[in-house]
Each structure stands twice: as structure tokens, then as C-alpha cells.
Amino acid sequence: MAAKILAVTALTLAFAMPAKAQLTDNCYANIDWQYNFPLGNHFADNGSGWGMNFEGGYFLTPNYALGLFLSYHSNHEYFGRQTLPYGESGSLNTDQQHTLFQLPFGLASRYTFNRGGAFQPYLGVKLGAEYAQMKSTFNVFETSKDTWGFYVSPEVGMNIYPWAYGPGLHVAAYYSYGTNKGDLMTYSVDGLDNFGLRVGMAF
């Protein structure tokens, strides 16, 4: 019983201590694993955890930061056997594995509350460009389409520093939209909507 009380007391003190985990007093960085849910692109709609996010920035004011980001993600979907047009006048009867790869990058901004505390929630927006590749693999063959678009992504998250020194935990939820458009065989993409979750390290 005494050990439990001691452990709870230690954790309480740790969370109450000021956080000193940022790279410097005015810089931050996050490295995340992310799970991405496409919203109705009709090419590769299954959610997946094949992605990461990298972000770093500098606080221009006590609460507002501006920085850079880069993330990537792959979503996949299996399509059963069907007859598809191929080439100028040919056709294929095959099943397919679709892959949608997204790589956005650009500027990141955030407004952080309770800076210096153990729990630091924030609101953020990412703006930039997005490269996306639509790919269909069938039998031993493969066809793909590369696209570019404008990218915007609002985000709500939190950096958590349970100890006074050392890295912390980062959690976030985001929505993203890319203006990418592309056609591949009988499939068409007109904009890429996603919802996702991020879990990683805060520095």
C-alpha cells in the first residue's frame, strides 16, 4: 500500500513539474507514426498504418509557431476479378491490388496553449504541395499515374511531458485535403480527403 502511495505521489509531482523537453526554449519537433482513413476516393479506401509524419518549427511568439512538415502514407484496396479495358483496343480479365501513395510537404503553423506545462494542447494548420501516385498491380504487371496538388490539413493535438527532462509524447487528429486529380484505367480520383490519427515523440 505504501509503495502504491509513493508511486502515485511521484507521478503527480512529475506531471506538476515544468516541461523542459523542447529542443530549445523556442523550438519544437514531432516524429509520428500515423493511421490514415481515406474518405471516399474510390481507388484505395481502406485505412492503414503505413505512414509517418515529421514536423519541426520555431515559436515566433510565446504561443504561435511556424515550421516545416513532411509526411507520407500508403493506402491499399483489393479488387476482385473483372474485365477492364487496357491499351488502345485491348482488355484484361484480372483481379487488382490498388495502392494510393501520398506525400505532402510544406509549411506548418500551430497555436499552443499552456506552454511550459506537462500538457500542451494546440491547434494547427499545414499548407503545401502533395505528390500522389495511383498504382494498380495485376498478375505480374503494373500501371500507375503520378499527380500533384495543393494540400491543406487542420489538426488538433497535444504534447505531453510526464517528466521534467527528456522527450515527451505527441498525439494528434487531423483532416487533410489534396486537390490531386488522376485517371487510371476505369478509375478516377478528383481530390483526396483523409482523416487520420498520429502518435509519436515530442521534442
Solvent accessible surface area in square Angstrom, and as a share of the most:
residue,aa,sasa,rsa
1,M,176,0.78
2,A,79,0.61
3,A,76,0.59
4,K,142,0.60
5,I,100,0.51
6,L,127,0.63
7,A,54,0.42
8,V,96,0.55
9,T,62,0.36
10,A,56,0.44
11,L,101,0.50
12,T,83,0.48
13,L,108,0.54
14,A,16,0.13
15,F,70,0.29
16,A,82,0.64
17,M,91,0.41
18,P,77,0.48
19,A,7,0.06
20,K,112,0.48
21,A,11,0.09
22,Q,30,0.13
23,L,112,0.56
24,T,77,0.45
25,D,117,0.61
26,N,62,0.32
27,C,33,0.20
28,Y,4,0.02
29,A,19,0.15
30,N,1,0.01
31,I,76,0.38
32,D,1,0.00
33,W,121,0.43
34,Q,6,0.03
35,Y,70,0.27
36,N,4,0.02
37,F,77,0.32
38,P,11,0.07
39,L,90,0.45
40,G,44,0.42
41,N,10,0.05
42,H,135,0.60
43,F,0,0.00
44,A,0,0.00
45,D,47,0.24
46,N,80,0.41
47,G,29,0.28
48,S,13,0.08
49,G,22,0.21
50,W,176,0.62
51,G,5,0.05
52,M,64,0.29
53,N,1,0.00
54,F,76,0.32
55,E,13,0.06
56,G,28,0.27
57,G,15,0.15
58,Y,105,0.40
59,F,12,0.05
60,L,105,0.52
61,T,67,0.39
62,P,103,0.65
63,N,42,0.22
64,Y,80,0.31
65,A,0,0.00
66,L,71,0.35
67,G,10,0.10
68,L,120,0.60
69,F,9,0.04
70,L,74,0.37
71,S,2,0.01
72,Y,76,0.29
73,H,5,0.02
74,S,21,0.13
75,N,0,0.00
76,H,61,0.27
77,E,39,0.17
78,Y,130,0.50
79,F,40,0.17
80,G,40,0.38
81,R,162,0.59
82,Q,65,0.29
83,T,91,0.53
84,L,5,0.02
85,P,78,0.49
86,Y,96,0.36
87,G,69,0.67
88,E,181,0.81
89,S,115,0.74
90,G,40,0.39
91,S,76,0.49
92,L,44,0.22
93,N,83,0.43
94,T,13,0.07
95,D,45,0.23
96,Q,3,0.01
97,Q,68,0.30
98,H,0,0.00
99,T,20,0.12
100,L,1,0.00
101,F,53,0.22
102,Q,7,0.03
103,L,46,0.23
104,P,8,0.05
105,F,75,0.31
106,G,19,0.18
107,L,97,0.48
108,A,1,0.01
109,S,27,0.17
110,R,7,0.02
111,Y,99,0.38
112,T,5,0.03
113,F,91,0.38
114,N,88,0.45
115,R,65,0.24
116,G,36,0.35
117,G,16,0.16
118,A,7,0.06
119,F,90,0.38
120,Q,3,0.01
121,P,46,0.29
122,Y,4,0.01
123,L,102,0.51
124,G,8,0.07
125,V,65,0.37
126,K,5,0.02
127,L,81,0.40
128,G,19,0.19
129,A,34,0.26
130,E,2,0.01
131,Y,46,0.17
132,A,1,0.01
133,Q,47,0.21
134,M,2,0.01
135,K,53,0.22
136,S,0,0.00
137,T,52,0.30
138,F,5,0.02
139,N,122,0.63
140,V,125,0.72
141,F,116,0.48
142,E,104,0.47
143,T,31,0.18
144,S,53,0.34
145,K,84,0.36
146,D,81,0.42
147,T,9,0.06
148,W,157,0.55
149,G,17,0.16
150,F,111,0.46
151,Y,6,0.02
152,V,46,0.26
153,S,0,0.00
154,P,63,0.39
155,E,10,0.04
156,V,82,0.47
157,G,9,0.08
158,M,56,0.25
159,N,8,0.04
160,I,29,0.15
161,Y,2,0.01
162,P,20,0.12
163,W,149,0.52
164,A,10,0.08
165,Y,163,0.62
166,G,34,0.33
167,P,61,0.39
168,G,6,0.05
169,L,73,0.36
170,H,0,0.00
171,V,52,0.30
172,A,9,0.07
173,A,27,0.21
174,Y,9,0.03
175,Y,84,0.32
176,S,3,0.02
177,Y,72,0.27
178,G,1,0.01
179,T,56,0.32
180,N,1,0.01
181,K,135,0.57
182,G,8,0.08
183,D,95,0.49
184,L,11,0.06
185,M,51,0.23
186,T,79,0.46
187,Y,30,0.11
188,S,72,0.46
189,V,6,0.03
190,D,106,0.55
191,G,8,0.07
192,L,3,0.01
193,D,40,0.21
194,N,4,0.02
195,F,84,0.35
196,G,0,0.00
197,L,78,0.39
198,R,3,0.01
199,V,66,0.38
200,G,13,0.12
201,M,87,0.39
202,A,0,0.00
203,F,60,0.25
